[in-house]
Amino acid sequence: MIDIKFLRENPDAVRENIRKKFQDTKLPLVDDAIRLDAEKRAAQQECEQLKAARNKLSKANGPLYGQLKKADEAQKAELQKQIDENNAKVKADDERRDEHDCDGSHKNRFLLHM
């Protein structure tokens, strides 16, 4: 098994090693592994951004709930609307995180044996 960091940094050395072992059929796997690693890293980065946005929205709801308790009827409707909008954004972010499998429940590992 090859370390993905080594593969990412030295794809030519890995390809040469495959050629030396006369396993030319595995050469396309190097490019596939690099491509999948890049996709995984991009998805992880987007997941982190979604988590940050979700945390920011959740944190913004705290003071709104406090104001909601003290507000009169006219203000309550507006505050509740803001809270509902924030909650909808949080739910949308959660759905996008699920699309990217941010919790890692479905491990996307690409093992390259040589």
C-alpha positions as CSV (number, residue, x, y, z in Angstrom):
1,M,0.0,0.0,0.0
2,I,1.3,3.5,-0.9
3,D,0.9,6.5,1.4
4,I,-1.4,9.0,-0.4
5,K,0.9,11.9,0.5
6,F,3.9,10.1,-1.1
7,L,1.7,9.3,-4.2
8,R,0.5,12.9,-4.4
9,E,4.1,14.3,-4.1
10,N,5.9,11.7,-6.3
11,P,3.5,10.3,-8.9
12,D,6.4,9.8,-11.4
13,A,8.4,7.7,-8.9
14,V,5.3,5.5,-8.3
15,R,4.7,5.1,-12.0
16,E,8.3,4.1,-12.5
17,N,8.1,1.6,-9.7
18,I,5.0,0.0,-11.4
19,R,6.9,-0.2,-14.7
20,K,9.8,-1.9,-13.0
21,K,7.5,-4.5,-11.7
22,F,6.0,-5.1,-15.2
23,Q,2.5,-4.2,-13.9
24,D,1.7,-1.6,-16.6
25,T,-2.0,-2.4,-16.2
26,K,-1.9,-0.5,-12.8
27,L,-0.5,2.7,-14.3
28,P,-4.0,4.3,-14.7
29,L,-4.6,3.7,-11.0
30,V,-2.0,6.3,-10.1
31,D,-4.0,9.1,-11.9
32,D,-7.2,7.7,-10.5
33,A,-5.9,7.8,-7.0
34,I,-4.6,11.4,-7.4
35,R,-7.9,12.5,-8.9
36,L,-9.9,10.9,-6.1
37,D,-7.7,12.3,-3.5
38,A,-8.1,15.8,-4.9
39,E,-11.9,15.3,-5.0
40,K,-11.9,14.1,-1.4
41,R,-9.7,17.0,-0.2
42,A,-12.0,19.5,-2.0
43,A,-15.1,17.9,-0.4
44,Q,-13.5,18.0,3.1
45,Q,-12.7,21.7,2.6
46,E,-16.2,22.4,1.6
47,C,-17.5,20.4,4.6
48,E,-15.4,22.5,7.0
49,Q,-16.8,25.7,5.4
50,L,-20.3,24.4,5.8
51,K,-19.6,23.5,9.4
52,A,-18.3,27.0,10.1
53,A,-21.3,28.6,8.5
54,R,-23.7,26.3,10.4
55,N,-22.0,27.1,13.7
56,K,-22.2,30.8,12.9
57,L,-25.9,30.6,12.2
58,S,-26.6,28.5,15.3
59,K,-24.7,30.9,17.4
60,A,-26.7,33.8,16.0
61,N,-29.9,32.1,17.1
62,G,-29.1,32.3,20.8
63,P,-29.5,36.0,21.2
64,L,-32.6,36.0,19.0
65,Y,-34.3,33.5,21.3
66,G,-33.4,35.8,24.3
67,Q,-34.9,38.8,22.5
68,L,-37.9,36.7,21.5
69,K,-38.9,36.2,25.1
70,K,-38.8,39.9,25.9
71,A,-40.3,41.2,22.7
72,D,-43.9,42.4,22.1
73,E,-46.1,40.7,19.5
74,A,-45.0,42.8,16.6
75,Q,-41.3,42.1,17.2
76,K,-42.0,38.4,18.0
77,A,-43.1,37.8,14.4
78,E,-40.0,39.4,12.9
79,L,-37.6,37.6,15.4
80,Q,-39.3,34.3,14.8
81,K,-39.0,34.9,11.0
82,Q,-35.2,35.4,11.4
83,I,-34.9,32.3,13.6
84,D,-36.8,30.2,11.1
85,E,-34.6,31.5,8.2
86,N,-31.5,30.7,10.2
87,N,-32.8,27.2,11.0
88,A,-33.7,26.6,7.3
89,K,-30.1,27.6,6.3
90,V,-28.7,25.3,8.9
91,K,-30.9,22.4,7.6
92,A,-29.7,23.2,4.0
93,D,-26.1,23.1,5.1
94,D,-26.7,19.8,6.9
95,E,-28.1,18.3,3.7
96,R,-25.1,19.6,1.7
97,R,-22.8,18.1,4.3
98,D,-24.6,14.8,4.0
99,E,-24.1,14.9,0.2
100,H,-20.4,15.2,0.8
101,D,-20.3,12.6,3.5
102,C,-18.6,15.0,5.9
103,D,-18.9,12.8,8.9
104,G,-16.8,10.1,7.2
105,S,-19.4,7.3,7.7
106,H,-18.7,6.1,4.1
107,K,-14.9,6.1,3.9
108,N,-13.6,7.0,0.5
109,R,-10.3,5.1,0.6
110,F,-8.4,4.3,-2.5
111,L,-5.8,1.7,-1.8
112,L,-3.1,1.1,-4.4
113,H,-1.2,-2.2,-3.9
114,M,2.0,-2.7,-5.8
